[in-house]
Amino acid sequence: MAVPKRKTSQAKSRQRRSANFKLSAPTLGKCPNCNEPKLAHRVCGNCGYYNGKQVIDVAE
């Protein structure tokens, strides 16, 4: 079984892991029903609509 000869330095391991970090926040689109900002491909939290249909009941 392969065993590392030396301990991997913090700089090397952090450099390897840095590719997994997100560079920017997710973009928000407008809900076509109520014009509130929402994530793409998600139900609108304000009105409960998705793809032009009422999916969840939102108490107002």
N, C-alpha and C positions, 0 to 999 in steps of 0.2 A: 504494500500500500504506500502511496506517495505521501511523504511527510515534508512540510516546509522546513527548509534549513534555518531560516531566520524569522524572527517575529516581523509581521507586516507593520510598518510604521503608521501612525495616525494619519499623516498626510497622504500616504498611498491609499489607505482604505477609504478616507473621506473623498479623495479624488475619484475613486471608483463609484462611490455612492452618489456623487453629485449629479449624475445623469438622471436620477430618479426624482429630483425635485421639480415641482412645477414652476415655470417662469412667470406666469401671469394668472390672474384670477379668471374664473370662467366668465364668458360674456353673457350678458342678459339681453333677451329679446323682449318685445312688447306682446302682451296678451291681445289677440285680435278682438276679444269680447269686451274687456274692461280697460285696456291700454295700460295696465300695471306691468312693471318689469318682472320677468320670470325666466327661469332656466329653460333652454330648449329641450324638447321632448319630455316635458314634465307637466303635470297638472298645475294649473294656476292656483296658487294658494289663496288668492283674493276672491275669485268667483267660482272656482271648482270646475272650470271648463277645460277640455282637452280636445283638440281636433274638431271644434265646432259643436261638441256635445257636452251636456252636463254629466260629469263623471262622479263627483262627490258633492255632498250637501254641505255647504259652508254656512254656519250660523252667523248672521250679521247683527 
